[in-house]
Amino acid sequence: MTTTQRILDLAAAAPARHGEDLVLLLREANELYQQGLQDRHRDVAARLGGLAITDLLSAADTAGMPCDATQDRDEVIQLLALVEWEMTPAAMAYLEMAEDAARRGVCLIPEE
């Protein structure tokens, strides 16, 4: 099963879950979200790593993620990867799942 399919399955199951069951689904989906972002970062770095920093900054600006000259190439590549990842069905499903869980009082950040 792919990361995308698993996140979509978890997101589909989440509305029927509550309490600790929902936390477990959210935790698994979060791990898969992070894995997907790391995979996307590797892809973007391989694809765009040879570009000049000015071209990377221009690409980030075009993607709606304005950067400035103080950011190094790794930061810009990470931002570009994040923009690409957040437009995937898996990332959108995870974010919707996390927002819905938060509205129901469930999140992964422990209370103090």
Secondary structure as a PSIPRED ss2 file (coil, helix, strand):
# PSIPRED VFORMAT (PSIPRED V4.0)

   1 M C   1.000  0.000  0.000
   2 T C   1.000  0.000  0.000
   3 T H   0.000  1.000  0.000
   4 T H   0.000  1.000  0.000
   5 Q H   0.000  1.000  0.000
   6 R H   0.000  1.000  0.000
   7 I H   0.000  1.000  0.000
   8 L H   0.000  1.000  0.000
   9 D H   0.000  1.000  0.000
  10 L H   0.000  1.000  0.000
  11 A H   0.000  1.000  0.000
  12 A H   0.000  1.000  0.000
  13 A H   0.000  1.000  0.000
  14 A H   0.000  1.000  0.000
  15 P H   0.000  1.000  0.000
  16 A H   0.000  1.000  0.000
  17 R C   1.000  0.000  0.000
  18 H C   1.000  0.000  0.000
  19 G H   0.000  1.000  0.000
  20 E H   0.000  1.000  0.000
  21 D H   0.000  1.000  0.000
  22 L H   0.000  1.000  0.000
  23 V H   0.000  1.000  0.000
  24 L H   0.000  1.000  0.000
  25 L H   0.000  1.000  0.000
  26 L H   0.000  1.000  0.000
  27 R H   0.000  1.000  0.000
  28 E H   0.000  1.000  0.000
  29 A H   0.000  1.000  0.000
  30 N H   0.000  1.000  0.000
  31 E H   0.000  1.000  0.000
  32 L H   0.000  1.000  0.000
  33 Y H   0.000  1.000  0.000
  34 Q H   0.000  1.000  0.000
  35 Q H   0.000  1.000  0.000
  36 G H   0.000  1.000  0.000
  37 L H   0.000  1.000  0.000
  38 Q H   0.000  1.000  0.000
  39 D H   0.000  1.000  0.000
  40 R H   0.000  1.000  0.000
  41 H H   0.000  1.000  0.000
  42 R H   0.000  1.000  0.000
  43 D H   0.000  1.000  0.000
  44 V H   0.000  1.000  0.000
  45 A H   0.000  1.000  0.000
  46 A H   0.000  1.000  0.000
  47 R H   0.000  1.000  0.000
  48 L H   0.000  1.000  0.000
  49 G C   1.000  0.000  0.000
  50 G C   1.000  0.000  0.000
  51 L C   1.000  0.000  0.000
  52 A C   1.000  0.000  0.000
  53 I H   0.000  1.000  0.000
  54 T H   0.000  1.000  0.000
  55 D H   0.000  1.000  0.000
  56 L H   0.000  1.000  0.000
  57 L H   0.000  1.000  0.000
  58 S H   0.000  1.000  0.000
  59 A H   0.000  1.000  0.000
  60 A H   0.000  1.000  0.000
  61 D H   0.000  1.000  0.000
  62 T H   0.000  1.000  0.000
  63 A C   1.000  0.000  0.000
  64 G C   1.000  0.000  0.000
  65 M C   1.000  0.000  0.000
  66 P C   1.000  0.000  0.000
  67 C C   1.000  0.000  0.000
  68 D C   1.000  0.000  0.000
  69 A C   1.000  0.000  0.000
  70 T C   1.000  0.000  0.000
  71 Q C   1.000  0.000  0.000
  72 D C   1.000  0.000  0.000
  73 R H   0.000  1.000  0.000
  74 D H   0.000  1.000  0.000
  75 E H   0.000  1.000  0.000
  76 V H   0.000  1.000  0.000
  77 I H   0.000  1.000  0.000
  78 Q H   0.000  1.000  0.000
  79 L H   0.000  1.000  0.000
  80 L H   0.000  1.000  0.000
  81 A H   0.000  1.000  0.000
  82 L H   0.000  1.000  0.000
  83 V H   0.000  1.000  0.000
  84 E H   0.000  1.000  0.000
  85 W H   0.000  1.000  0.000
  86 E H   0.000  1.000  0.000
  87 M C   1.000  0.000  0.000
  88 T C   1.000  0.000  0.000
  89 P H   0.000  1.000  0.000
  90 A H   0.000  1.000  0.000
  91 A H   0.000  1.000  0.000
  92 M H   0.000  1.000  0.000
  93 A H   0.000  1.000  0.000
  94 Y H   0.000  1.000  0.000
  95 L H   0.000  1.000  0.000
  96 E H   0.000  1.000  0.000
  97 M H   0.000  1.000  0.000
  98 A H   0.000  1.000  0.000
  99 E H   0.000  1.000  0.000
 100 D H   0.000  1.000  0.000
 101 A H   0.000  1.000  0.000
 102 A H   0.000  1.000  0.000
 103 R H   0.000  1.000  0.000
 104 R C   1.000  0.000  0.000
 105 G C   1.000  0.000  0.000
 106 V C   1.000  0.000  0.000
 107 C C   1.000  0.000  0.000
 108 L C   1.000  0.000  0.000
 109 I C   1.000  0.000  0.000
 110 P C   1.000  0.000  0.000
 111 E C   1.000  0.000  0.000
 112 E C   1.000  0.000  0.000
